[in-house]
């Protein structure tokens, strides 16, 4: 009887828990793929199609930028609810829904010209108005489900599967995603050259629905507990220094607890500004370089060396996050944002344009790493979805406002230098406050 009972228990064990290796490494791989799959909803992916929207939909650049801003801001308002949904329903279902709807909204954009024509004639509404509504809806969908939910789940899932090796996992993930994002415009442009802008969007939607959706439904798992496993099960436990608290917080705080803390809002402001500046610079990079007599080719060529620096910074930051308190990394992050903003003030100097790559790359690398490791270290793993979802609403809002803010500065002053001045003042104040703020997370495991 006992043998039969034992046999029954073994049969009920999830297949994943019986694998001869730790499934967290699979999660790391598919989590990185999940972030890469969000590229059609990221600024780097959208920017390749911008001129085609302007030409094919008969809109101005301001009109397209306005739709992008409104759609992105709208998505930022509901991303926190997606984080709560993720905590309750798990990674597999949430990622599956996000991937499905990301594909559908890409199809909406692909057929936007036809949809606008039919809606305009059926409802007897001006075509420009309908165009703006359709484009805004499309941007909302790809930003919310791509940049927002799919990225949120992929990062959060990796954070939940690792503890003492989270820094290593985040560094490896960053290696793949950083180069993937920097390389993405080339194959996207190749798709457009081969299939046209609409055909390229259809191809991306087909890839999401036909390949990535089944992959995520098959492989995504919320955490080790959902597979009847312990975190980093079967792996050697790393000894941590007794002098510093570098593990995850033992006290599991929810979003209500986090919002009561000054450090939480300070972190959000720092992350939000990083998203604002990075998105704005990427969006206007050709225009920024042309102001100082540089070609478009020279402008876009900076992203490869930035990616290299970003990967090194991400690996270095990930390594340090496993061994030292996280406050130091935020001080470095704030200082990098300050130097990046200050560089834009003196961008007419050739040497500054070269040196600019270093703080920009460091800030980019730390941004991606801190987005993953911060929340479990300060608030525990239980409510990662809700807390990181709330935080991501600030990132998305910053990415929405950034291009508009830079455009406004350029329109008012005829130069982007003033955007750098404003950013330098803001980030200098942030860095000083970061130095003075206590990041206490003494109860760690």
Buried (B, 14 or more C-beta within 10 A) or exposed (E): EEEEEEEEEEEEEEEBEEBEEBBBBBBBBBBBBBBBBBBBBBBBBBBBBBEBBBEBBEBEEEBBBBBBBBBBBBBBEBBBEBBBBBBEEBBBBBBBBBBBBBBBBBBBBBBBBEBBEEBBEEEEEEBBEBBBBBBBBBBBBBBBBBBBBBBBBBBBBBBBBBBBBBBBBBBBBBBBBBBBBBBBBEEBEEBBEEEBBBEBBBBBBEBBBEEBBEBBBEBBBBBBEBBEBEBBEEBEEEEBEEEEBBBBBEEBBBBEBBEEBEBBEBBBBBBBBBBBBBBBBBBBBBBBBBBBEBEEEBBBEBBEBBBBBBBBBBBBBBBBBBEBBBBBBBBBBBBBBBBBBBBBBBBEEEEBBEBBBBBBBBBBBBBBBBBBBBBBBBBBBBBBBBBBBBBBBBBBBBBBBBBBBBBEBBEEEEBBBBBBBBBBEBBBEBBEBBEEBEBEBEEBE
